[in-house]
Each structure stands twice: as C-alpha cells, then as structure tokens.
Amino acid sequence: MEDWIFIVKMEKELENKPCVSVILTTFNRAKIFLPRAINSVLTQTSKDFELIIIDDASTDDTEKVVKSFKDKRIKYIKHIKNFGSDTRGKNEGILASKGRYLAYLDDDNEWLPYHLEKLLEKLKNNPELDLVYCDMWMYDSSRPKWEGQQGIAMDFDGQFLLNRCFIDTSEVVHKREWAFMTGGFDESLEKFIDWNMWVRIMKAGANMQRVPIIASNYYLNPKQKSSRIKSKGWVDPETGMTMFEPSFKPSSCYIHQDWLYKLDSKNKEVLTHKEQETKPKVAIFTITYDRLDYTKRMFKSLTKSTEYPWDWFVHDNGSKDKTLDFLEGKTKGLSFSSENSGLTAASNNLIDKIFNTGNYQIIIKADNDCEFMTHGWLETQIDLWKMNHLLYMSPYPEGMVDNPGGAPRIGYSTIGPYFIEVAYHLSGLCAMIDAKAYKNFRWKDKFLHGNQDREASIAFGKLRYMPCHVPLHRVMHQQTTAGQHKKYPAYFKRRVEEKKTQV
C-alpha cells in the first residue's frame, strides 16, 4: 500500500511540472526592455511554462517591475552581488528549472506570441530531435523608425557551426538533459557563450534543426554584450557573411564543463551526468571462434595496454578448442552457441547484453585476433571522445595485407593535441564509438561471415559519426592476414564457405 501511495505521489509531481522552463537573465533593464521581454513570455499561446528570472543584483527598479506581474508561473531569483555576466544566471536558471524543455530569453529581446507553441510542436512531433531554433527579426533600438531586417537564417549545418554561430540564445528550445550533459554555460567566457553551448551540445550528439519561421525579435543596442566586448571579425568572400574569431576552440573544446557542479555539487542530476561525461563506462565486446592462441594474446595485450577500467563481453561462436575454459571468470558477460551462429547474431546478442548489464557510455568492438601494440590507446581515445562524441575511432591497424592501414583516408584533422585520419569506414579489428550509436542500430547482414564491419560504418555515418584513425597508437592484425592463412588454412576455408551461407 505504501509503494502504491509513493507511485501516485510521484505521478502527481510529474503532472505538476511545467512543460518548458523559460530562463530570463537581467541586469538594470527595468525601464523598457525587461517589461517587454516578460510580457512576451506571459502572452505566449502555449501556457504550460514557468518563467525563471535571474536578476544579477540590479540597482534600478528591476525587482519592482518583476513583482508587478502577478503571475504564479514567475520565479524570481536575485543576486546579492553582481556577477557581471549572464552565464551565472543561466546556470542558476537551469538548476532551478523543472521543465522537460528549456528555453532562454535575453532581457533586451522579445518573443512573438507563437514562439513556444511552434518550437514545442516541432519537438513533440519529432521525438528524435533534441534542439530546435527559429528565425528572428532584427531591430535597432537607436533607430526607432527603422523597420528592421531578418537576422541570419540557416538550416542546421554542424561543420559551419564550428566556424560561425548562426543560432541566437533567444531562438532555442531544447530537451532539458542536454544542459546537464554538457555541464552548463561556460562562465569563463566573456562572449560567444551561446555559440560555445550549441557546439558542445552538437558534439555531444544532439539532433538539431531549424524551424523556418520568424518567432523572435532581436534588438540591437550599444550596451549589449556583442557591442561592448569587441572581437576580431572579417567578411568571408564566399558567403558575404561576417565571421568572428571565437574565444574558444570549437573543434577541440571539451563537451562537459563543471559549472553546474560548482554551483550544486549535491544535485543528483548534475552528479550523474558529470560522472558519465568525465569518467565514462567502457564496454569492450569480442566474438571468439577457435584459435585460442590469438584470444590469449589479444587479452594479454588488452590488459597491459591501458590503465583505464573496462568490462569485457564475449560471445563464443561454437569453438571446439578450450576457448570457453580460458574465458571463464575473465568477462563481465559470457555467452556461447554450440555451433557458429554468425557474426550478426553474435554481435547483436552482445550489444543487447551490454545495454542490459549497465549504463555504458562507450562501446568498443575488438576482434580476438587484435593485438594492442601501444600503451594508453584507450585513454587517448576517451580524451578525444570527451571533445567529440561523434567520432568512430580506431588506432592505426597494422598487418592487414589486403588494405594496409585500413580504408583509404579521405581527410586529416587535429582535435586538441591529436592528429586524426578520416576514412570511409573502419575495420572491425578495433572500433570505438559512443554507446548512443547502438541505440537504434543492430546488424542485418544475414551471412555468417559477410560485410558486418562495412554495414556498421555506413549506418554510423548516416547518424553523423565520423570514421577516423588515431595514428598515435597501433593495433596489429596478429601474424598478418597472410600469416593467419598459413597457420589456419582450414579455418579460412570454412570462412570462405560462410561468406556464401546465410543464417
């Protein structure tokens, strides 16, 4: 009976939570701007919201103005001491929020009445979307008769976002969890805090989309941050667009920041995401099929090549040697079949087992004939993951006679201190990816031994993951392809037949 009462209580608490939390930061804008901004929220056609106003120790009539709006949906927080930037207020607003979605409004801008309705409609009708943004109309507060013009309006382009911000703070509505996953707005930045936030959310794997309607008004004024704090700018000859030099490095900034944790280190939601993003859990899965000597060598090199904790999941595909005896007690999850069930069935079984066992943030496929040649490969790739969850990574593979070094490279880049080589696809020798990539992906190749590695690369590419090699580290295809054929001719003859055999 007590359990039932608890469930009912929790359901009522969920019912009482607003759909969206609107976070409005302000400082000494009591006369014109703040009343206009507040009124634009309260007159929204979508009524299911809370309005959190954070006052950065204003010395004018801000408190009086806020309290003049007799609306229970308003939550007012006032700083005793001026912080000097809206980042602190936005982070406090995130911590104080209760909504499933978060939206932001700068105090010198305003929303059109349908702003929330249209953006929430897009999110609710497309569950795969995580962040949406609208277009805006720009006015100049110093030129009251100027009819204004449309602000920058672009469909989402992740590559371009790394070079220029085209999404204003007041245009956005996003799912709540992304603010906690990224750890909040970066309080160390004087400018471009919205650009920084959207880049980090994007690199964390969020699906972002433009809603091509003008739903907010942006007012230029000489006292706003973009005017007060100067930054280097130039006109790009190809696009005719003004570009800016950011005060952070978009491609290599870390996704997770500790700002929310610094404000509330006991918050369970904050702690959970901090743990997941700064100390991700790693699952490694391997399929074995005879050739015990390779499995032993793989396991030995795996345990010696990294000091980062990982869990090993193995499916044995009907080995006739003593592979199962060797694996006993060494894995987090061990399954087996009496006969070869094929790579597809074994791989899908292991992915399901990983998801059912624990909350892993990173999943690595490692073949049983992979040998790890350099120390610290996992630590390096985790560091890269912390800067971009959308990387599909492998150390440089050696010993592959048919395709030395893996697939042909199509590009090169640096992320932080690391040089990476972009490829069309990765081999399955050692392939690491964010666990979310497997959320809706399972192999479909019906051959016992077919094109599963290529199938995974194609599927992950469609999900925006970038196949790449990290040449700082090496893995070896044990004894090389030619050596394996010579040592295990019967095994490879069997594999040729398996490529002709559908499950």
BELCORTA-V93438 format. One record per residue. N is the residue number from 0. BURIAL is I if it has 9 or more other ideal C-beta (glycine too) atoms within 8 Angstrom, else O. D_LAST is the distance of its C-alpha to the last C-alpha in Angstrom with 2 decimals. Layout:
# BELCORTA-V93438
{{N:BURIAL:D_LAST} {N:BURIAL:D_LAST}}
This chain:
# BELCORTA-V93438
{{0:O:50.01} {1:O:50.49} {2:O:46.76} {3:O:46.96} {4:O:50.05} {5:O:48.34} {6:O:45.37} {7:O:47.83} {8:O:49.82} {9:O:46.83} {10:O:45.86} {11:O:49.45} {12:O:49.49} {13:O:46.43} {14:O:48.12} {15:O:51.22} {16:I:49.50} {17:I:50.06} {18:I:47.28} {19:I:48.47} {20:I:50.84} {21:I:53.13} {22:I:54.55} {23:I:57.89} {24:I:59.77} {25:I:63.44} {26:I:66.61} {27:O:70.06} {28:I:68.95} {29:I:70.84} {30:O:72.93} {31:O:70.70} {32:I:67.16} {33:I:66.12} {34:I:67.43} {35:I:65.68} {36:I:62.34} {37:I:62.57} {38:I:63.61} {39:I:60.66} {40:I:58.30} {41:I:60.22} {42:O:60.34} {43:I:56.60} {44:O:55.26} {45:I:52.52} {46:O:54.46} {47:O:51.90} {48:I:52.66} {49:I:54.72} {50:I:56.90} {51:I:57.36} {52:I:60.35} {53:I:60.97} {54:I:64.51} {55:I:65.05} {56:I:68.61} {57:I:70.21} {58:O:74.00} {59:O:74.56} {60:O:74.13} {61:I:70.34} {62:I:70.31} {63:O:72.83} {64:I:70.81} {65:I:67.59} {66:O:69.39} {67:O:71.03} {68:I:67.69} {69:O:67.66} {70:O:63.94} {71:O:62.08} {72:I:58.90} {73:I:60.66} {74:I:60.27} {75:I:62.83} {76:I:62.60} {77:I:65.50} {78:I:65.70} {79:O:68.93} {80:O:68.69} {81:O:67.50} {82:I:64.25} {83:O:64.77} {84:I:61.27} {85:I:59.03} {86:I:56.07} {87:I:57.41} {88:I:57.99} {89:I:54.50} {90:I:52.99} {91:I:55.32} {92:I:54.32} {93:I:50.63} {94:I:51.46} {95:I:53.65} {96:I:51.16} {97:O:49.46} {98:I:47.57} {99:O:43.88} {100:I:44.70} {101:I:47.29} {102:I:49.64} {103:I:52.54} {104:I:55.89} {105:I:58.49} {106:I:61.98} {107:I:63.31} {108:I:60.63} {109:I:59.88} {110:I:57.12} {111:I:57.41} {112:O:57.18} {113:I:53.59} {114:I:52.15} {115:I:50.28} {116:I:49.37} {117:I:47.61} {118:I:45.78} {119:I:44.67} {120:O:43.54} {121:I:41.23} {122:I:39.79} {123:O:39.38} {124:O:37.72} {125:O:35.25} {126:O:33.89} {127:O:32.04} {128:I:35.49} {129:I:37.47} {130:I:40.70} {131:I:42.58} {132:I:45.93} {133:I:48.47} {134:I:51.14} {135:I:54.78} {136:I:58.27} {137:I:60.59} {138:I:64.28} {139:I:67.04} {140:I:69.11} {141:O:72.06} {142:O:72.04} {143:O:72.19} {144:O:72.76} {145:O:69.76} {146:O:67.11} {147:O:64.32} {148:O:61.12} {149:O:57.37} {150:I:55.93} {151:O:52.99} {152:O:50.09} {153:O:46.66} {154:O:43.09} {155:O:41.17} {156:O:40.62} {157:I:39.51} {158:O:40.68} {159:I:44.06} {160:I:44.45} {161:O:44.51} {162:O:47.59} {163:O:49.40} {164:I:49.44} {165:O:49.27} {166:I:48.77} {167:I:51.89} {168:I:51.95} {169:I:53.34} {170:I:50.59} {171:I:47.68} {172:I:45.96} {173:I:42.95} {174:I:41.00} {175:I:42.97} {176:O:40.48} {177:I:40.60} {178:I:44.27} {179:I:43.56} {180:I:40.52} {181:I:42.80} {182:I:45.80} {183:I:48.20} {184:I:50.44} {185:I:51.71} {186:I:55.34} {187:O:56.22} {188:I:56.00} {189:O:59.10} {190:I:57.34} {191:I:53.96} {192:I:52.67} {193:I:50.64} {194:I:49.12} {195:I:48.21} {196:I:46.64} {197:I:44.49} {198:I:43.29} {199:I:42.30} {200:I:40.55} {201:I:38.68} {202:I:37.62} {203:I:36.49} {204:I:33.86} {205:I:35.69} {206:O:35.00} {207:I:38.45} {208:I:39.78} {209:I:43.16} {210:I:44.69} {211:O:47.02} {212:O:50.09} {213:I:53.35} {214:I:53.56} {215:I:55.75} {216:I:59.08} {217:I:59.63} {218:I:63.25} {219:I:64.46} {220:I:67.34} {221:O:69.01} {222:O:68.41} {223:I:64.62} {224:O:62.55} {225:O:61.32} {226:I:64.99} {227:O:66.45} {228:O:64.02} {229:O:63.94} {230:I:60.97} {231:O:60.57} {232:O:59.53} {233:O:59.32} {234:O:58.37} {235:I:55.19} {236:O:56.22} {237:O:52.87} {238:O:52.49} {239:O:56.14} {240:O:55.05} {241:O:56.89} {242:I:54.77} {243:I:55.54} {244:O:55.19} {245:I:53.42} {246:O:54.82} {247:I:51.35} {248:O:48.50} {249:I:45.80} {250:I:43.02} {251:O:43.72} {252:I:45.33} {253:O:43.58} {254:I:41.80} {255:I:43.23} {256:I:46.99} {257:O:48.91} {258:I:51.42} {259:I:50.29} {260:I:50.10} {261:O:53.65} {262:I:54.91} {263:O:53.22} {264:O:51.69} {265:O:51.34} {266:I:49.29} {267:O:45.94} {268:O:44.17} {269:I:45.64} {270:I:44.87} {271:I:41.19} {272:I:40.58} {273:I:42.78} {274:O:40.80} {275:I:37.44} {276:I:38.76} {277:O:40.94} {278:O:39.00} {279:I:35.33} {280:I:32.92} {281:I:30.28} {282:I:26.82} {283:I:25.04} {284:I:21.41} {285:I:19.90} {286:I:16.79} {287:I:17.97} {288:I:16.61} {289:I:19.70} {290:I:22.56} {291:I:24.71} {292:O:27.61} {293:I:25.87} {294:I:24.97} {295:I:28.60} {296:I:29.98} {297:I:27.89} {298:I:29.02} {299:O:32.61} {300:I:32.85} {301:I:31.32} {302:O:33.91} {303:O:36.75} {304:I:36.06} {305:I:36.62} {306:O:38.95} {307:O:37.15} {308:O:35.37} {309:I:31.58} {310:I:29.04} {311:I:26.11} {312:I:22.73} {313:I:20.31} {314:I:16.93} {315:I:16.66} {316:I:13.35} {317:I:14.80} {318:I:17.91} {319:O:20.19} {320:O:23.28} {321:O:25.35} {322:I:23.42} {323:I:23.23} {324:O:26.97} {325:I:27.73} {326:I:25.87} {327:O:27.68} {328:O:30.17} {329:O:29.35} {330:I:26.92} {331:O:27.36} {332:I:23.95} {333:I:21.90} {334:I:18.64} {335:I:16.52} {336:I:13.81} {337:O:14.77} {338:O:11.83} {339:I:9.78} {340:I:7.55} {341:I:7.22} {342:I:10.04} {343:I:9.17} {344:I:8.88} {345:I:11.78} {346:I:13.80} {347:I:13.76} {348:I:14.72} {349:I:17.52} {350:I:18.83} {351:O:19.16} {352:I:20.90} {353:I:23.20} {354:I:24.28} {355:O:24.88} {356:I:26.88} {357:O:29.45} {358:O:30.76} {359:I:29.61} {360:I:30.85} {361:I:29.01} {362:I:25.46} {363:I:24.79} {364:I:21.64} {365:I:22.82} {366:I:20.94} {367:I:22.04} {368:I:23.68} {369:I:25.75} {370:I:29.45} {371:I:31.79} {372:I:34.94} {373:I:37.32} {374:O:38.68} {375:I:38.49} {376:I:35.45} {377:I:34.18} {378:I:37.68} {379:I:38.00} {380:I:34.75} {381:I:35.66} {382:I:39.04} {383:I:37.45} {384:I:35.27} {385:I:38.53} {386:I:39.82} {387:I:36.76} {388:I:33.66} {389:I:32.04} {390:I:31.45} {391:I:28.05} {392:I:29.38} {393:I:28.93} {394:I:31.62} {395:I:32.26} {396:I:29.56} {397:I:31.09} {398:I:29.83} {399:I:27.28} {400:O:28.46} {401:O:26.50} {402:O:27.57} {403:O:30.52} {404:O:30.96} {405:I:27.74} {406:I:27.55} {407:O:30.89} {408:I:33.25} {409:O:34.37} {410:O:37.05} {411:O:38.91} {412:I:40.53} {413:I:42.23} {414:I:41.60} {415:O:44.44} {416:O:45.12} {417:I:41.66} {418:I:40.73} {419:I:37.19} {420:I:35.37} {421:I:33.30} {422:I:30.18} {423:O:27.65} {424:I:24.78} {425:I:24.20} {426:I:22.14} {427:I:20.30} {428:I:22.84} {429:I:24.85} {430:I:24.58} {431:I:26.71} {432:I:26.94} {433:I:28.65} {434:I:26.64} {435:O:27.31} {436:I:24.92} {437:I:22.01} {438:O:23.72} {439:O:21.74} {440:I:18.99} {441:O:15.43} {442:I:12.72} {443:O:10.67} {444:I:9.20} {445:O:5.55} {446:I:6.00} {447:I:6.23} {448:O:9.85} {449:I:11.03} {450:O:13.75} {451:I:13.54} {452:I:17.26} {453:O:18.45} {454:I:16.59} {455:I:18.43} {456:I:21.68} {457:I:21.66} {458:I:21.05} {459:I:23.70} {460:I:26.03} {461:O:26.04} {462:O:27.05} {463:O:29.97} {464:I:28.87} {465:I:30.23} {466:I:28.37} {467:I:31.06} {468:I:31.99} {469:I:34.83} {470:I:36.50} {471:O:38.87} {472:I:36.21} {473:I:34.02} {474:I:30.76} {475:I:29.96} {476:I:26.82} {477:I:27.96} {478:O:29.64} {479:I:28.48} {480:I:25.59} {481:O:27.83} {482:I:28.86} {483:I:25.37} {484:I:24.51} {485:O:27.74} {486:O:27.30} {487:I:23.71} {488:O:23.16} {489:O:20.77} {490:I:18.55} {491:I:18.44} {492:O:18.04} {493:O:14.85} {494:I:13.72} {495:O:14.67} {496:O:12.41} {497:I:9.43} {498:I:10.51} {499:O:10.06} {500:O:6.60} {501:O:3.79} {502:I:0.00}}
